[in-house]
Amino acid sequence: MTAQASNPSAFQLLVTGNAEIPHPAERALINVSVSSSGNKRAQVSEEVLTTARHIESLLRPLCPDDESPEAKAAAPLAHWSKTSLSSTSHVPYNHKSPDKELPRVYNASVNFDIRFRDFVALGSFGTKLSSLPHVEVQNINWILTDATLKSFKSQLRKEAAQDAIQKAKDYCDVLGCTSLRPVELQEGDARNVMSAGWGSTSSNGPGAVARGGGLFGSAAQPMAQMSMQRARRAGPQAGEEVQAEDLSFDAQEVKMAMDVTIKFHADHAL
């Protein structure tokens, strides 16, 4: 504790200042789950592996041609990875006839972690993904790059400190304290306030998935192999020409944020 902090005549204030700076998202993070279940273990596994291989074939052309910075910056994909095949099984409880055992159910799954920097490519990928069986995408997370966050740190610090100072001044004005002075500061980490959602999603033309629906629909309607079926039900009548168009995504706004806690001393009101 400093000498000032032990001064009984000093009035002490401890306030936290906040700063937020909005910025359009630079990356879209999607988690794709490929899963299937049934009474035949080999068939269930093969269904998942077949779809997973198809997804890999869609992702490879979107990767950088080489490891050079130029190639990485030009590639639609920033990163992708997948898990190994996961398999489980269980015997469901027979509610109608508890004494009779039901057939064993086998489950298999593979998960993909995919990061897009090109949102046009994301729309094209999403359109193709919606035609595949056993695929589910629950949500999209929109984030910024570390480089962007670093470039705004100075501004975040200044705005968070200014917010803390203004709060302290407001309290002193009400309480009649004077000679406000900072004596201690603790900085929080600069961070992305990750935005989770679909962004502005649209697809135009006959048979298109409606805005917010299907594979990348609203959070209340996670995709469960229904996008193409929904599109077909809303499709044209017999004899009409169908022209498929890609989904399009407008990146959501992401907030960069920082907190700073500052201890002030002030003189008591006379």
Buried (B, 14 or more C-beta within 10 A) or exposed (E): EEEEEEEEEBBEBEBBBBBEBEBEBBBBBBBBBBBBBBEEBEEBBEBBBBBBEBBEEBBEEBBBEEEEEEEBEEBBBBBBEBEEEEEEEEEEEEEEEEEEEBEEBBBBBBBBEBBBBBBEBBBBBBBBBBBBEBBBBEEBBBBBBEEBBEEBBEEBBEBBBEBBBEBBBEBBEEEEBEEBEBBBBEBBEBBBEBBEBBBEBBBEEBBBBEBBBBBBBEEEEBBEBBBBEBBEEEBEEEEEEEEBBBBBBBBBEBBBBBBBBBBBBBBEEE
